[in-house]
Amino acid sequence: MDILSKNTSISEFILLGLSHSHEIQIFFFVIFFLVYVAAVVGNLLIVISVIFDKHLHSPMYFLLANLSFFDLCLSSVGTPKVIADFLRKHKTISLWGCMVQMYFMHFFGGGEMSLLIAMAIDRYVAICKPLHYQTIMNLRMLIGFLVLSWAVGFIHTTSQMVFTVGLPFCGPNVVDSIFCDLSLVIELACTDTYILELLVIVDSGLLSLVCFILLVISYIIMFVTLWQHSSRASSKAVSTLSAHITVVILFFGPAIFIYAFPFNSYSVDKFLSVFYSIITPFLNPIIYTLRNQEMKAAIKRLSSQQIGSCVFS
């Protein structure tokens, strides 16, 4: 607490939310609650299925389970408070609560970014070097990908938050969003933050843009390889790749628009922030389960086992 108290005279931020209308806020409460519950259930179902179903003990599903874990954590950082705030007239968050929220949102966001690249590498090896797949994508490589994802998330968020925590906040404390948005909070500091704002754009925006471009190039190479080998196996690979590409677009699209191409309209930022932190974790498990026969079969087996255990218990 000493770090902030020396430079700051305010103890909390006021969140404006999405609307001042009570009826609209109740509507948003129902929608956000249902979406969050679906996201939690969907991602947990994938994690549990991969852990307990031996048919899913492969590098691709190992990475998918970790992606679902990151999605689960990312949506849980801010969404529960957002849902509760829809029922409150005064939406506030403590200064430290705001800092913690921003830290973990960027932590899991940065980690998920690198995990999506790891998943692209996995698909590249499976499609372009199938004979060496088991050798390359071994347990050591998978653990390395996972450690790297956590490290990237830590470096990504710490490099920004280490400067944000020390900012003096002594004037307005109103954040025009449903949760603490780093770029909006920085603007409230009563000091020149031009360099820090530039750091946020470079760190988050350009990193997202570069990673997205590299992913697009890798997927183009994979599709060209598949086009040259038309078969049933290639058809299955195309289906898997299309699911991966959809998730990549959903994740990187909003991030690129928020940081690489900042809008003057906060309403656009609000929409993209909601999409990035709440909608994407909800859509990811749907995309992977609906487009993946093995995952659907594993969920059915898991459900059958649970029903059977309940019947005979």
Secondary structure as UniProt FT lines:
FT   HELIX           2..5
FT   TURN            6..7
FT   STRAND          12..15
FT   HELIX           22..52
FT   HELIX           54..56
FT   HELIX           59..85
FT   TURN            86..87
FT   STRAND          92..94
FT   HELIX           95..128
FT   HELIX           130..132
FT   HELIX           133..136
FT   HELIX           139..164
FT   TURN            165..166
FT   STRAND          174..175
FT   HELIX           182..187
FT   HELIX           194..200
FT   HELIX           201..206
FT   HELIX           207..227
FT   HELIX           232..259
FT   HELIX           266..274
FT   HELIX           275..279
FT   HELIX           280..290
FT   HELIX           293..312
//
